[in-house]
């Protein structure tokens, strides 16, 4: 059986790379990672990304002759490849709900993303959020609360056990923490659950240890 290969960007900055990496690592699925520095002016870095996918973006998963790009597509592929890991809930209604909130994360929350970029190096401090970013925060808290209330009885994660939805929202946990965003106690409890996850802690350690600094992301 071919070994999975995952090409990712800088762990300090690349929220999209974190999602499938966490889905694999937290479920003890073996893979080989390749970290490709992003936002450099080095043509070799861009060429290395293109060698994995002509889309020119990371993350990219390579499984033998199969190449999958885009975080959510990779997570879907992992779920099909390793059904025993149960990245999606067994129950059809819960599974539909999980897919819906993952899709909402995938395509939404633009204001929060732009105003609170992922940067593990950044000292924890608050910023003034726009009304749109505050609405994003409120909606995410609503999503987490509803998932936990309706489907989280069998564990501490959004749908009980760690799954695709937790992986998709993991970078938000960092954003809430890094920018000292005021959240409700139940939101904080879920954040604590995620931050205690060994795979989450590993990504965080390795991201903080990176030495590459991208000036345009250090101004916020």
Protein Blocks (a to p, Z undefined) as FASTA:
>chain_A
ZZdddddddfklmmmlmmmmmmmmmnopacddddddehiabfklmmmmmmmpmnlpacdd
dehjaccehjklmmmmmmmmmmmnomacfblklmmmmmmmmmmmmmgoklmmmmmccdfk
lccddddddfklmmmmmmmmmmmmmmmmmmmmnocbfnopacfklmmmmmmmmmmmmnop
acdfklmmmmmmmmmpmklmmmmmmmmmpmbdcfklmmZZ
